[in-house]
């Protein structure tokens, strides 16, 4: 078999071609790997709420509250008491001192003349009176005593507090979310063939402090039971009752106790 002989320049050209093809293949591989690695999933921030956003609109709610009463105006103003008259305060005038008796001496002397204390130019001091207080402004208030503030529309009660909190669609949604959140962390459905189709209804009663009033009862929906998942129907109910017992005492808004004192809940795999 004849051997193929290459010249030196052909050998150099062949080697250069091989090297360049290798570099090209490496560059193509790096581009493929980089395109696959550079695609990252977007980061998602998840925040979990732990408290129920239900607060009463009044600290001490009442069923109804007194209506606000507008002021009534009277045609005649209320009388204004007359100011007290100032009392006269007189100062006592001190009595003049008595003259001392003249002393007699053995020598002949004339008696000392006595002073005339009843001078006509001396007048007794005037009586000092207390300063008079400024007179109050005339006129009276035209607003009657029935000017009272209120917060409601009742005409049969004297309560002035705000009316009780109302239970609307938002409060109902918040209440359902609070109950579901407290049950879900204790609930796990049994595994088995077609077990995800099972639906159980649990009913229980609660005290005002959230504790259970007796043992919950459970019934599995007959339409969710099949021949394949029938053995799992009993454990499905038992786990549902267990989830309610572990969730007690429930933390629910006290002002809506009449809404959650008797509950009925559906348990399935989507809870």
Order of alpha helices (4+ residues) and beta strands (2+ residues): alpha-beta-beta-alpha-beta-beta-alpha-alpha-beta
